[in-house]
Each structure stands twice: as structure tokens, then as C-alpha cells.
Amino acid sequence: MYDGKRIAVVFSIGGNVRVVCGRITSDEDLDLGPVLRVELEQNGNDLTGQTTLVLPEELLPVGLRVDDRYGCDLCLDLAAA
């Protein structure tokens, strides 16, 4: 369902909002169960194998939504949580 989609993940760090983007791969983790792996990009360059966010599907907040505000297919706003 999410494989190949681009996602923006919005964080709040020290009161500053930061956005990271990457491509999603659905996977199964032995400890976490179904997860979304987000291979991050920097300035449009793929960082595959260097930086990955692992998001357990069951713990994804309602904040995951279709949103192209950051040039991606989806947006997960952790800053609003």
C-alpha cells in the first residue's frame, strides 16, 4: 500500500521544526512486526543504507495523511503530536 511512496516526516527539535523526506518500503521486523522503513533523502539525493527511519505500523499516529505540502505523497507530522 505504501511501497515506493515518498513521505515527509516533520519533527520538532528544540522548538524548531525539521522535515526529512524519504521513500517507504513495507517490511516485517522480528521484534516490531509490520513496519514502514523510510530510506531518507538529502537535497533530493538518495541516502539508501545510510539513514533509515523504522516506523511500526501499529504505532503510527492518526497524523499520517496524504499531503503534498513538502513535495511528497504522504506526511507524518510528529511535531503536532
Stockholm file with secondary structure:
# STOCKHOLM 1.0

chainA/1-81         MYDGKRIAVVFSIGGNVRVVCGRITSDEDLDLGPVLRVELEQNGNDLTGQTTLVLPEELLPVGLRVDDRYGCDLCLDLAAA
#=GR chainA/1-81 SS CCTTCEEEEEEEETTEEEEEEEEEEEEEETTTEEEEEEEEEETTEECTTTCEEEEEGGGCCTTEEECCTTSSSEEEESTTC
#=GC SS_cons        CCTTCEEEEEEEETTEEEEEEEEEEEEEETTTEEEEEEEEEETTEECTTTCEEEEEGGGCCTTEEECCTTSSSEEEESTTC
//
